[in-house]
Amino acid sequence: MKKIIILSALFLVCKVYSQQVQWASKLIKYSTDLGGKQYGVKRILGKPDAFPQGGSSPNAWVPKNALDGYEFVEVGFEKPQTVKQIAIFENLNAGCVTRVLVDTGNGKYTGVWGRKKDWKTPTYRATLTGDRNYYFGRKRRKIQKAPEVNFNPGIENIILDSPVSNVVAVRVEFSFALVPGQKQIDAIGISDSDKPLDASISVNSLFEELQQSSVVDLGNVVPGSIAISPDGNKMYVTNINSDKDEIVSFTKNASGNWGNMQNETSLSTNDYYNFFAKITPTYALKGGKTYTRGTTQTGFEIYTYQNGNIQFEKDVNVVAYNNYDNTADASLTKDKSVLIMAIETDFTQGGSDLYFSKIKEDGTYGILQSMGKVVNSAGDEFMCHLLSDDKTLLFVSNGYSGFGDNDIYLTQRLDDTWKNWSEPVNLGSKINSNDYDGNPYYDETTEKLYYTSSVNGELKVKNITIPKKLLMK
């Protein structure tokens, strides 16, 4: 009898503290929409991805009357449930929700909440200093200090006086004249609990146990792309402080510090941009070469690499190559059989997306194929770096819940189609700041991750020790 009582008590505890949460999964009706693959009304579906960082995001809905007008949206949920809370995530200038109604399965909406005259939406000042357009020129590497902008994101956590059963849909009405400035809506969620819904960042808890990253002193060099020699003793950095973004190198001394800077003039022959995307024991992938649009040229070259000697081998050509930008990001498998590229075209899901291409018998690469919607968001995915297991991919994105303007993420290839990848995981707050972080390059010899980060408005190289077992599975 005592065991039954104990088990019953445990069941009650679980029942009390469990929270059933659903995010809008279906769009039913809406007032206006800007359309397009970014900022469209469908961006409101699913869990929050512009929170907790807040601020402008292509993953949020921007109505046509987002400055001063009346708007509404009706969304459905995967299954009926009892609702105690409705949460609306306003990632720009919150405080515009005026009325909320629910449908309990009869196709009719009943009002459950209305804004009172003295109602105040809790908002917070976004930690971001500005959106990505201030940071990136079209080369996606040069940054500028962004002006301080007050975004005031917030979550309208509406707690109902009494739970409502069998809710299948929600209608949210807005008056965007209540608060000045542009408006965006990230997500709508429901819960059977009065515990306020919030957004979470997908992070492996082990990443949070790492030591804090540190700045690498490179003198007056303003770093762009980074590449490390296979033995871990030489670092190639694109100096975007130079006239044509030239490659410089640093050598690691006996104390483990980087010094002896050399101008690599023989590797800086491109007129526009010079950078190494990847260096392996047998080859180096170099980018930034001017190419002719409408051809198979990509602007990337493969060099042979032997004991530090680098010699041109061939251009990287891709069938029907097309890219809005003048340059791209790329990585290769260790045998050069599969090419990964970050480009933007008419067919990308958002801005820049990740694609793959397999090598052909003549040494060129076939048509680029998307790596799928699990990895590619309505934002930008770029600065890709494939590790030696040919399965682990590091990349940069502004399309997921993160700590800052651009964060570094990790995904794993799940099969040999190259179209199925694991849900991206943020590398955590020891690496990603509340500003810009990018250009990841993992040195497998020393097990150190190198990347660029905006520190007090200036671009710096940082590094951090990460055991390979945390990255490569």
Buried (B, 14 or more C-beta within 10 A) or exposed (E): EEEEEEEEEEEEEEEEEEEEBBBBEEBBEBBBBEEEBBBBBEBBBBBBBBBBBBBBBBBBBBBEBBEEBBBBBBBBBEEBBBBBBBBBBBBBBBBBBBBBBBBBEEEEBEEBBEBEEEEEBEBEEBBBBBBBEBBBEEBBBBBEBBEEBEBBBBBBBBBBEEBBEEBBBBBBBBBBEBBEEEBBBBBBBBBBBEBEBEBEBBBBEEBEEBEEBEEBEBEEBBBBBBBBBBEBBBBBBBBBBBEBBBBBBBBBEEEEEBEEBEEBEEBBBBEEBBBBBBBBEEBBBBBBBEBEEEEBBBBBBBBEBEEEEBEEBEBBBBEEBEBEBBBBBBBBBBEBEBBBBBBBBEEBBBBBBBBBBEBEEEEBBBEBEBBBEBBBBBBBBBBBBBBBBBBBBBBBBBBBBBBBBBBBBBBBBEEEEBBBBBEBBBBBBBBBBBBBBBBBBBBBEBBBBBBBBBBEEEBBBBBBEBEBEBBBE
